Amino acid sequence: MVLSRIWSAFIIIAILTATIKLAFVSDSRTIFSNMVTGKSGDTVKLKTIALSQADAQIIAATDSNKIYVNGDNHKTIRYNNNEILTFKLLNADGVIETCQTAVNLCLKLIGFLALFMGFLSIAEKAGGIRFLSRIIGPFFSKIFPEVPKGHPAIGHMMMNFSANLLGLDNAATPFGLKAMESLQEINPNKSIASNPQIMFLCLHASGMTMIPVSIIAMRTAAKAANPMDIFIPCMIATFIATVASMLIVSFKQKINVFQPVIIAWIFGISAIIASIVLYIHQLDSESVQIFSSSLSSGLILSIFILIVLGGIYKKIDVFDAFIDGAKGGFETAVRIVPYLVGMLVAISLLRTSGTFDTVISGIKSMFAAFGADTRFVDGLPTALIKPFSGGGARGMMVDTMKTFGADSFPGRLACILQGSSDTTLYVIAVYFGAVSIKNTRYAVWAMLLADLVGIITSVLLTYLFFG
């Protein structure tokens, strides 16, 4: 019900914002068509004025075919020698293009889901998942008290968290969907999210990642002086967001987090992270990417060979087991299409209507009125878009670095925000949709609250390290 209300609010707010802009903002004449048929990157003509009527600064800036860009990302160029043309580029797809994008995403997911669910099927039949469950069981039995000891869901969740930790998003998704299906088997009410499902999704959506390789690579491409300087803040922010997720859900589910096993695991993970930070800190950016890529890829290949060897040792038909699991990958991808289309369309309307831009302008004005430093507001668009769209947030991060500079305060903040959380509402739509959960209970608010903790932590860390 909560997700339904949020989804409805997104659509209503987006259309109302667009209507107000159409009525009162002169350069919004095509806003409705942009919302429906627009494509990201399309050029929208705003106005054309005679060269003689243009501002001297703009005339000087547009000499020699140069482009003048103002604070609203409106671009101005010399047009037909005696005119000045102002235009902007759409930063999001309209409804029709978004529907196609949602289906394409699911089609691309089929291959990954089929591959990993096929190997998971071998692991289950060979007893590998139960073996993993016994290893992690003492910790998981405390934060997932309703999951039976040794249940396969524990192994699936562990695989998901491990993939997330190494930044293997494509691998994490099929492991996570399999975990949700396993948890659904012990869910007494199949249409209402269970406590373990909410705890799992909140921990998953906190997006704890050991090495933010893609962010470092983008900072390198943006010619940052030290692309790795956001590494430690990213690591701290994502760890705090994950711990916050656990504490929020534990409070709601009345789980005692001060048990020795939980404390020991948290400190153990903290020690591992600290060791990796110390090691990575000695490497240059290229070595970091090689190390991370080798570690991530090596882990995946190790899992594959261990599963196959385990299946051979247990004398099961490994290929038949793989095919049985792979079929489930196709079925799951098809099942999540409606949920993904619905959520992405609502997000598209918010972006193309200019609602995000309006919110950012309002936040900046509010802090400016109190005389506070507003540098952080320029980095916030990444955080606001991240719960809705990973690709959109990534694009916003790159745009922030391009606009303000990779080594600027907003540029660094955008990178840290990108690495401190996951696509919360996308995760909710896909994972709950895969098991046909209609009542998500308090999952949305718990996950968004953890996102808020991650945002605040990221801002504070940026001021601490770069302020």
TITORMI-248044 format. One record per residue (C-alpha): z, x, y; residue number from 0; residue in three letters. Coordinates in Angstrom, 2 decimals. Layout:
TITORMI-248044
REC      pz      px      py num residuo
REC       Z       X       Y NUM     ALA
...
end
This chain:
TITORMI-248044
REC      pz      px      py num residuo
REC    0.00    0.00    0.00   0     MET
REC    0.83    2.85    2.40   1     VAL
REC   -2.53    4.52    1.76   2     LEU
REC   -4.27    1.19    2.31   3     SER
REC   -2.62    0.76    5.70   4     ARG
REC   -3.43    4.31    6.77   5     ILE
REC   -7.06    3.91    5.67   6     TRP
REC   -7.37    0.61    7.58   7     SER
REC   -5.75    2.13   10.66   8     ALA
REC   -8.19    5.05   10.62   9     PHE
REC  -11.19    2.72   10.65  10     ILE
REC   -9.79    0.38   13.31  11     ILE
REC   -8.66    3.22   15.62  12     ILE
REC  -11.98    5.05   15.26  13     ALA
REC  -14.10    1.99   16.13  14     ILE
REC  -11.82    0.99   19.03  15     LEU
REC  -11.94    4.55   20.43  16     THR
REC  -15.75    4.57   20.18  17     ALA
REC  -15.96    1.17   21.91  18     THR
REC  -13.78    2.35   24.81  19     ILE
REC  -15.85    5.52   25.16  20     LYS
REC  -19.09    3.52   25.16  21     LEU
REC  -17.75    1.32   27.95  22     ALA
REC  -16.21    3.98   30.19  23     PHE
REC  -17.69    7.40   29.34  24     VAL
REC  -21.23    7.98   30.58  25     SER
REC  -22.26   10.53   27.92  26     ASP
REC  -21.31    8.27   24.97  27     SER
REC  -24.40    6.08   24.90  28     ARG
REC  -25.32    7.11   21.33  29     THR
REC  -21.80    7.14   19.89  30     ILE
REC  -22.30    4.15   17.57  31     PHE
REC  -25.51    5.52   16.09  32     SER
REC  -23.85    8.92   15.69  33     ASN
REC  -21.01    7.30   13.74  34     MET
REC  -23.41    5.61   11.34  35     VAL
REC  -26.52    7.77   10.99  36     THR
REC  -25.55   11.08   12.61  37     GLY
REC  -25.62   14.41   10.80  38     LYS
REC  -23.44   17.43   11.44  39     SER
REC  -25.32   19.85   13.69  40     GLY
REC  -27.57   17.19   15.24  41     ASP
REC  -28.29   17.68   18.94  42     THR
REC  -27.15   14.84   21.18  43     VAL
REC  -28.74   14.77   24.64  44     LYS
REC  -26.13   13.93   27.29  45     LEU
REC  -27.90   14.18   30.64  46     LYS
REC  -30.68   15.87   32.57  47     THR
REC  -30.45   16.74   36.26  48     ILE
REC  -32.74   18.47   38.72  49     ALA
REC  -32.18   22.20   39.15  50     LEU
REC  -31.59   21.68   42.86  51     SER
REC  -28.62   19.37   42.13  52     GLN
REC  -26.91   21.68   39.63  53     ALA
REC  -23.79   23.75   40.26  54     ASP
REC  -24.48   27.36   41.30  55     ALA
REC  -22.34   28.69   38.44  56     GLN
REC  -24.40   26.75   35.90  57     ILE
REC  -27.67   27.89   37.46  58     ILE
REC  -26.56   31.52   37.26  59     ALA
REC  -25.30   31.12   33.69  60     ALA
REC  -28.54   29.55   32.46  61     THR
REC  -30.83   32.24   33.87  62     ASP
REC  -32.90   34.12   31.27  63     SER
REC  -32.63   31.21   28.80  64     ASN
REC  -28.88   31.67   28.38  65     LYS
REC  -26.65   28.78   27.32  66     ILE
REC  -23.67   27.71   29.43  67     TYR
REC  -20.74   26.23   27.45  68     VAL
REC  -17.88   24.38   29.12  69     ASN
REC  -14.44   23.51   27.77  70     GLY
REC  -15.63   20.28   26.12  71     ASP
REC  -18.16   22.17   23.98  72     ASN
REC  -20.96   20.66   26.07  73     HIS
REC  -23.86   23.10   26.28  74     LYS
REC  -26.24   23.43   29.21  75     THR
REC  -29.64   25.12   29.26  76     ILE
REC  -32.62   25.47   31.63  77     ARG
REC  -35.13   22.73   30.78  78     TYR
REC  -38.77   22.55   31.92  79     ASN
REC  -38.04   25.30   34.49  80     ASN
REC  -36.88   22.83   37.15  81     ASN
REC  -34.24   20.81   35.26  82     GLU
REC  -30.85   21.36   33.67  83     ILE
REC  -30.22   19.76   30.25  84     LEU
REC  -26.70   19.17   28.94  85     THR
REC  -26.23   18.46   25.23  86     PHE
REC  -23.71   18.79   22.41  87     LYS
REC  -23.86   19.27   18.65  88     LEU
REC  -22.31   16.71   16.31  89     LEU
REC  -19.37   18.27   14.46  90     ASN
REC  -19.30   15.74   11.62  91     ALA
REC  -21.62   13.57    9.51  92     ASP
REC  -21.97    9.85   10.09  93     GLY
REC  -21.13    7.18    7.53  94     VAL
REC  -24.43    7.23    5.62  95     ILE
REC  -24.53   11.03    5.28  96     GLU
REC  -20.84   11.08    4.35  97     THR
REC  -21.41    8.67    1.46  98     CYS
REC  -24.08   10.99    0.09  99     GLN
REC  -21.76   13.98    0.59 100     THR
REC  -19.00   12.26   -1.39 101     ALA
REC  -21.32   11.62   -4.33 102     VAL
REC  -22.69   15.17   -4.16 103     ASN
REC  -19.14   16.53   -4.24 104     LEU
REC  -18.43   14.54   -7.39 105     CYS
REC  -21.68   15.71   -8.98 106     LEU
REC  -20.73   19.32   -8.28 107     LYS
REC  -17.28   18.64   -9.74 108     LEU
REC  -18.76   17.50  -13.06 109     ILE
REC  -19.64   21.02  -14.14 110     GLY
REC  -16.23   22.49  -13.29 111     PHE
REC  -14.37   19.54  -14.79 112     LEU
REC  -16.43   19.70  -17.98 113     ALA
REC  -15.91   23.47  -18.34 114     LEU
REC  -12.18   23.63  -17.76 115     PHE
REC  -11.31   20.37  -19.50 116     MET
REC  -13.31   21.61  -22.48 117     GLY
REC  -11.22   24.78  -22.68 118     PHE
REC   -8.04   22.74  -22.10 119     LEU
REC   -8.99   20.59  -25.08 120     SER
REC   -9.19   23.72  -27.25 121     ILE
REC   -5.83   24.92  -25.89 122     ALA
REC   -4.17   21.58  -26.65 123     GLU
REC   -5.44   21.43  -30.21 124     LYS
REC   -4.43   25.06  -30.77 125     ALA
REC   -0.92   24.43  -29.39 126     GLY
REC   -1.37   26.71  -26.38 127     GLY
REC   -0.36   24.11  -23.80 128     ILE
REC    2.87   23.34  -25.64 129     ARG
REC    3.61   27.07  -25.87 130     PHE
REC    3.18   27.40  -22.11 131     LEU
REC    5.37   24.33  -21.63 132     SER
REC    8.21   25.97  -23.55 133     ARG
REC    8.04   29.07  -21.31 134     ILE
REC    8.18   27.20  -18.02 135     ILE
REC   10.24   24.33  -19.46 136     GLY
REC   13.72   25.40  -18.25 137     PRO
REC   12.60   25.30  -14.59 138     PHE
REC   10.30   22.28  -14.81 139     PHE
REC   12.89   20.25  -16.70 140     SER
REC   15.10   20.45  -13.59 141     LYS
REC   12.54   19.39  -10.98 142     ILE
REC   10.70   17.05  -13.40 143     PHE
REC   13.70   15.51  -15.22 144     PRO
REC   11.70   12.48  -16.40 145     GLU
REC    9.09   14.58  -18.24 146     VAL
REC   10.05   15.07  -21.92 147     PRO
REC   10.85   18.61  -23.00 148     LYS
REC    7.73   20.43  -24.22 149     GLY
REC    5.34   17.72  -22.98 150     HIS
REC    1.74   18.99  -22.42 151     PRO
REC    1.92   17.88  -18.77 152     ALA
REC    4.19   20.86  -18.05 153     ILE
REC    1.55   23.29  -19.28 154     GLY
REC   -1.18   21.53  -17.32 155     HIS
REC    0.89   21.65  -14.13 156     MET
REC    1.65   25.32  -14.65 157     MET
REC   -2.08   26.07  -15.03 158     MET
REC   -2.76   24.15  -11.80 159     ASN
REC   -0.08   25.97   -9.82 160     PHE
REC   -1.26   29.34  -11.14 161     SER
REC   -4.87   28.63  -10.11 162     ALA
REC   -3.73   27.50   -6.64 163     ASN
REC   -1.59   30.61   -6.26 164     LEU
REC   -4.66   32.81   -6.79 165     LEU
REC   -6.85   30.71   -4.51 166     GLY
REC   -8.97   29.35   -7.40 167     LEU
REC   -9.58   25.89   -5.90 168     ASP
REC  -12.37   25.02   -8.32 169     ASN
REC  -10.18   25.84  -11.32 170     ALA
REC   -7.09   24.16   -9.86 171     ALA
REC   -8.79   20.75   -9.56 172     THR
REC   -9.55   20.16  -13.27 173     PRO
REC   -6.14   21.52  -14.27 174     PHE
REC   -4.52   19.20  -11.72 175     GLY
REC   -6.49   16.15  -12.84 176     LEU
REC   -5.55   16.88  -16.43 177     LYS
REC   -1.90   17.15  -15.37 178     ALA
REC   -2.11   13.74  -13.66 179     MET
REC   -3.62   12.21  -16.80 180     GLU
REC   -0.84   13.72  -18.92 181     SER
REC    1.81   12.39  -16.55 182     LEU
REC    0.11    9.00  -16.55 183     GLN
REC    0.66    8.80  -20.33 184     GLU
REC    4.43    8.69  -19.79 185     ILE
REC    4.25    6.54  -16.65 186     ASN
REC    5.96    3.19  -17.47 187     PRO
REC    3.99    1.35  -14.77 188     ASN
REC    0.36    2.49  -14.81 189     LYS
REC   -0.50    1.19  -11.32 190     SER
REC    2.51    2.70   -9.52 191     ILE
REC    2.98    6.44   -8.95 192     ALA
REC    5.82    7.87  -11.04 193     SER
REC    8.43   10.33   -9.77 194     ASN
REC    6.90   13.28  -11.66 195     PRO
REC    3.42   12.46  -10.33 196     GLN
REC    4.69   12.42   -6.74 197     ILE
REC    6.60   15.69   -7.19 198     MET
REC    3.56   17.34   -8.75 199     PHE
REC    1.13   16.21   -6.03 200     LEU
REC    3.48   17.21   -3.21 201     CYS
REC    3.87   20.71   -4.66 202     LEU
REC    0.13   20.92   -5.27 203     HIS
REC   -0.78   19.73   -1.76 204     ALA
REC    1.51   22.29   -0.13 205     SER
REC   -1.29   24.70   -1.07 206     GLY
REC    0.76   27.80   -1.89 207     MET
REC   -1.73   30.67   -2.07 208     THR
REC   -0.93   34.29   -2.80 209     MET
REC   -3.88   35.93   -1.02 210     ILE
REC   -5.96   33.99    1.57 211     PRO
REC   -9.16   35.87    0.69 212     VAL
REC  -11.63   33.40    2.24 213     SER
REC   -9.73   33.45    5.55 214     ILE
REC   -9.67   37.26    5.61 215     ILE
REC  -13.42   37.29    4.86 216     ALA
REC  -14.13   34.88    7.73 217     MET
REC  -12.03   36.96   10.11 218     ARG
REC  -14.02   40.01    9.02 219     THR
REC  -17.27   38.17    9.75 220     ALA
REC  -15.86   37.16   13.15 221     ALA
REC  -15.30   40.88   13.90 222     LYS
REC  -11.50   40.72   14.07 223     ALA
REC   -9.93   44.09   14.86 224     ALA
REC   -7.62   43.72   11.85 225     ASN
REC   -8.76   40.84    9.62 226     PRO
REC   -5.63   41.17    7.49 227     MET
REC   -3.11   40.72   10.30 228     ASP
REC   -2.64   37.02    9.40 229     ILE
REC   -1.87   37.82    5.74 230     PHE
REC    1.95   37.97    5.95 231     ILE
REC    2.30   34.93    8.28 232     PRO
REC    0.01   32.93    5.94 233     CYS
REC    2.08   33.92    2.92 234     MET
REC    5.37   32.97    4.60 235     ILE
REC    4.03   29.68    6.01 236     ALA
REC    2.58   28.44    2.72 237     THR
REC    5.75   29.43    0.82 238     PHE
REC    7.98   27.57    3.30 239     ILE
REC    5.69   24.50    3.11 240     ALA
REC    5.95   24.53   -0.69 241     THR
REC    9.75   24.82   -0.65 242     VAL
REC    9.85   22.03    1.96 243     ALA
REC    7.76   19.81   -0.34 244     SER
REC   10.18   20.39   -3.21 245     MET
REC   13.23   19.70   -1.03 246     LEU
REC   11.76   16.52    0.51 247     ILE
REC   10.83   14.99   -2.85 248     VAL
REC   14.04   16.21   -4.50 249     SER
REC   16.09   14.49   -1.80 250     PHE
REC   14.16   11.26   -2.32 251     LYS
REC   14.48   11.46   -6.12 252     GLN
REC   18.13   12.61   -5.96 253     LYS
REC   17.43   15.92   -7.76 254     ILE
REC   20.05   18.65   -7.31 255     ASN
REC   18.10   21.73   -6.17 256     VAL
REC   21.19   23.96   -6.19 257     PHE
REC   21.14   24.35   -9.95 258     GLN
REC   21.18   28.00  -11.11 259     PRO
REC   17.82   27.72  -12.88 260     VAL
REC   16.02   26.38   -9.78 261     ILE
REC   17.63   28.97   -7.49 262     ILE
REC   16.77   31.79   -9.92 263     ALA
REC   13.11   30.73  -10.13 264     TRP
REC   12.76   30.40   -6.34 265     ILE
REC   14.27   33.85   -5.77 266     PHE
REC   12.13   35.26   -8.58 267     GLY
REC    8.95   33.88   -7.03 268     ILE
REC   10.10   35.15   -3.63 269     SER
REC   10.55   38.63   -5.10 270     ALA
REC    7.06   38.57   -6.64 271     ILE
REC    5.54   37.46   -3.33 272     ILE
REC    7.44   40.18   -1.46 273     ALA
REC    6.16   42.81   -3.92 274     SER
REC    2.58   41.63   -3.50 275     ILE
REC    2.98   41.62    0.30 276     VAL
REC    4.21   45.23    0.23 277     LEU
REC    1.32   46.30   -2.02 278     TYR
REC   -1.39   44.40   -0.14 279     ILE
REC   -0.07   45.64    3.19 280     HIS
REC   -1.11   49.17    2.18 281     GLN
REC   -4.75   48.17    1.53 282     LEU
REC   -7.63   47.69    3.92 283     ASP
REC   -9.43   44.35    4.14 284     SER
REC  -12.21   45.34    1.73 285     GLU
REC   -9.70   46.53   -0.88 286     SER
REC   -7.75   43.29   -0.51 287     VAL
REC  -10.84   41.23   -1.27 288     GLN
REC  -11.73   43.40   -4.27 289     ILE
REC   -8.15   43.25   -5.60 290     PHE
REC   -7.92   39.48   -5.18 291     SER
REC  -11.36   38.83   -6.65 292     SER
REC  -10.64   41.04   -9.66 293     SER
REC   -7.22   39.48  -10.21 294     LEU
REC   -8.50   35.90   -9.91 295     SER
REC  -11.62   36.37  -12.02 296     SER
REC   -9.74   38.48  -14.54 297     GLY
REC   -7.16   35.75  -14.99 298     LEU
REC   -9.81   33.10  -15.64 299     ILE
REC  -11.61   35.27  -18.21 300     LEU
REC   -8.29   36.15  -19.85 301     SER
REC   -7.44   32.46  -20.17 302     ILE
REC  -10.83   31.75  -21.74 303     PHE
REC  -10.55   34.51  -24.37 304     ILE
REC   -6.90   33.70  -25.19 305     LEU
REC   -7.77   30.03  -25.70 306     ILE
REC  -10.75   30.84  -27.95 307     VAL
REC   -8.75   33.39  -29.98 308     LEU
REC   -5.89   30.90  -30.28 309     GLY
REC   -8.28   28.22  -31.52 310     GLY
REC   -9.79   30.59  -34.09 311     ILE
REC   -6.29   31.66  -35.24 312     TYR
REC   -5.30   27.99  -35.69 313     LYS
REC   -8.58   27.40  -37.60 314     LYS
REC   -9.84   24.55  -35.42 315     ILE
REC  -13.48   23.80  -34.63 316     ASP
REC  -13.42   25.33  -31.14 317     VAL
REC  -16.86   24.16  -30.04 318     PHE
REC  -16.27   20.53  -31.10 319     ASP
REC  -12.91   20.65  -29.34 320     ALA
REC  -14.64   21.98  -26.21 321     PHE
REC  -17.24   19.17  -26.29 322     ILE
REC  -14.54   16.51  -26.70 323     ASP
REC  -12.74   17.78  -23.61 324     GLY
REC  -15.91   18.30  -21.58 325     ALA
REC  -16.87   14.63  -22.01 326     LYS
REC  -13.67   13.72  -20.20 327     GLY
REC  -14.73   15.85  -17.25 328     GLY
REC  -17.82   13.72  -16.68 329     PHE
REC  -15.85   10.48  -16.96 330     GLU
REC  -13.21   11.69  -14.51 331     THR
REC  -15.81   12.76  -11.92 332     ALA
REC  -17.47    9.34  -12.04 333     VAL
REC  -14.12    7.55  -11.78 334     ARG
REC  -13.12    9.23   -8.53 335     ILE
REC  -16.38    8.48   -6.65 336     VAL
REC  -15.19    5.18   -5.03 337     PRO
REC  -11.90    6.69   -3.88 338     TYR
REC  -13.62    9.74   -2.43 339     LEU
REC  -16.29    7.68   -0.63 340     VAL
REC  -13.65    5.43    0.95 341     GLY
REC  -11.47    8.28    2.22 342     MET
REC  -14.31   10.49    3.49 343     LEU
REC  -15.93    7.60    5.38 344     VAL
REC  -12.67    6.86    7.22 345     ALA
REC  -12.33   10.55    8.11 346     ILE
REC  -15.95   10.67    9.28 347     SER
REC  -15.37    7.74   11.65 348     LEU
REC  -12.32    9.46   13.14 349     LEU
REC  -14.27   12.65   13.81 350     ARG
REC  -17.55   11.16   15.09 351     THR
REC  -15.73    8.65   17.33 352     SER
REC  -14.00   11.50   19.17 353     GLY
REC  -10.51   10.35   18.13 354     THR
REC   -9.49   13.88   17.15 355     PHE
REC  -10.65   15.26   20.52 356     ASP
REC   -8.69   12.55   22.34 357     THR
REC   -5.51   13.37   20.41 358     VAL
REC   -5.83   17.10   21.14 359     ILE
REC   -6.38   16.44   24.86 360     SER
REC   -3.31   14.18   24.91 361     GLY
REC   -1.10   16.79   23.21 362     ILE
REC   -2.26   19.50   25.60 363     LYS
REC   -1.61   17.31   28.66 364     SER
REC    1.86   16.39   27.37 365     MET
REC    2.99   20.00   26.88 366     PHE
REC    1.37   21.07   30.16 367     ALA
REC    3.35   18.36   31.97 368     ALA
REC    6.59   19.95   30.74 369     PHE
REC    5.43   23.40   31.82 370     GLY
REC    5.30   24.65   28.22 371     ALA
REC    2.87   27.21   26.86 372     ASP
REC   -0.22   25.33   25.64 373     THR
REC   -2.06   28.17   23.89 374     ARG
REC   -1.08   26.79   20.50 375     PHE
REC   -2.77   23.44   21.20 376     VAL
REC   -6.20   25.10   21.07 377     ASP
REC   -5.50   26.07   17.45 378     GLY
REC   -4.22   22.64   16.39 379     LEU
REC   -7.58   20.97   15.56 380     PRO
REC   -7.64   22.95   12.31 381     THR
REC   -4.21   21.53   11.38 382     ALA
REC   -5.15   17.96   12.31 383     LEU
REC   -8.36   18.02   10.27 384     ILE
REC   -6.94   19.93    7.27 385     LYS
REC   -5.16   16.92    5.66 386     PRO
REC   -8.48   15.05    5.69 387     PHE
REC  -11.15   17.64    4.98 388     SER
REC  -10.99   21.24    3.78 389     GLY
REC  -14.58   21.93    4.84 390     GLY
REC  -14.01   20.35    8.24 391     GLY
REC  -10.86   22.42    8.81 392     ALA
REC  -12.69   25.58    7.75 393     ARG
REC  -15.46   24.81   10.23 394     GLY
REC  -12.91   24.13   12.96 395     MET
REC  -11.17   27.45   12.22 396     MET
REC  -14.46   29.32   12.56 397     VAL
REC  -15.29   27.42   15.75 398     ASP
REC  -11.88   28.29   17.24 399     THR
REC  -12.42   31.99   16.51 400     MET
REC  -15.91   31.78   17.98 401     LYS
REC  -14.71   30.00   21.14 402     THR
REC  -11.50   31.94   21.87 403     PHE
REC  -12.02   35.12   19.84 404     GLY
REC  -10.87   36.12   16.36 405     ALA
REC   -7.96   38.13   17.80 406     ASP
REC   -6.91   35.48   20.31 407     SER
REC   -3.71   33.48   19.91 408     PHE
REC   -5.57   30.21   19.04 409     PRO
REC   -7.92   32.12   16.69 410     GLY
REC   -5.07   33.64   14.71 411     ARG
REC   -3.09   30.38   14.70 412     LEU
REC   -6.09   28.46   13.33 413     ALA
REC   -6.35   30.95   10.46 414     CYS
REC   -2.65   30.67    9.62 415     ILE
REC   -2.82   26.87    9.78 416     LEU
REC   -5.84   26.92    7.46 417     GLN
REC   -3.84   28.87    4.90 418     GLY
REC   -0.57   26.92    5.13 419     SER
REC   -1.51   23.58    3.52 420     SER
REC   -4.03   21.66    1.44 421     ASP
REC   -6.23   18.62    2.08 422     THR
REC   -3.44   16.08    1.65 423     THR
REC   -5.27   12.75    1.94 424     LEU
REC   -8.26   14.07   -0.02 425     TYR
REC   -5.86   15.14   -2.79 426     VAL
REC   -4.17   11.73   -2.79 427     ILE
REC   -7.49    9.88   -3.00 428     ALA
REC   -8.89   12.07   -5.79 429     VAL
REC   -5.81   12.61   -7.96 430     TYR
REC   -4.34    9.11   -7.77 431     PHE
REC   -7.84    7.65   -8.01 432     GLY
REC   -8.49    9.58  -11.22 433     ALA
REC   -5.66    7.73  -12.97 434     VAL
REC   -6.13    4.40  -11.12 435     SER
REC   -2.81    4.53   -9.25 436     ILE
REC   -2.80    1.85   -6.55 437     LYS
REC    0.78    2.08   -5.23 438     ASN
REC    1.46    5.65   -4.10 439     THR
REC    5.01    4.78   -2.93 440     ARG
REC    6.32    7.47   -0.55 441     TYR
REC    3.85   10.19   -1.61 442     ALA
REC    1.76   10.05    1.58 443     VAL
REC    4.71   10.38    3.94 444     TRP
REC    6.38   13.12    1.88 445     ALA
REC    3.18   15.17    1.79 446     MET
REC    2.43   14.69    5.50 447     LEU
REC    6.03   15.63    6.35 448     LEU
REC    5.62   18.84    4.34 449     ALA
REC    2.35   19.45    6.24 450     ASP
REC    4.28   19.05    9.50 451     LEU
REC    6.80   21.66    8.33 452     VAL
REC    3.87   23.98    7.57 453     GLY
REC    2.33   23.39   11.01 454     ILE
REC    5.58   24.03   12.89 455     ILE
REC    6.26   27.13   10.78 456     THR
REC    2.73   28.42   11.43 457     SER
REC    3.08   27.97   15.20 458     VAL
REC    6.47   29.73   15.25 459     LEU
REC    5.18   32.59   13.09 460     LEU
REC    2.14   33.04   15.33 461     THR
REC    4.40   33.37   18.37 462     TYR
REC    6.67   35.74   16.42 463     LEU
REC    3.88   38.02   15.22 464     PHE
REC    1.30   37.68   18.00 465     PHE
REC    2.98   35.86   20.92 466     GLY
end
